[in-house]
C-alpha cells in the first residue's frame, strides 16, 4: 500500500495528476488532496475521479511501480 495524493489544479489536458507521497514531482501540500493509503495506482486514479468528479491520471514518474492491469 502507498499513500496517494491528487493535484487540485488540472493540467492543460484536463487531467488531475495522482502522485505517491514520496514522488519528487509532488506539488506543495496546499495544492493537493490526500486520497489515502491505496493498494495500486489504478484504484488511486479511480478514487481521484470520484472525489474531484473530474478526470485524473497517474504520474508517469511515480505511479508506474503501482500500476496494475
Number of C-alpha atoms within 10 A of each C-alpha: 10 17 16 28 25 30 23 18 12 14 11 7 8 12 17 24 22 32 30 26 17 11 15 10 13 21 14 8 10 8 12 19 16 17 18 15 14 16 15 18 25 18 14 29 25 15 19 27 18 12 12 14 9 12 16 24 20 24 19 12 13 19 21 12 10 17 14 10 3
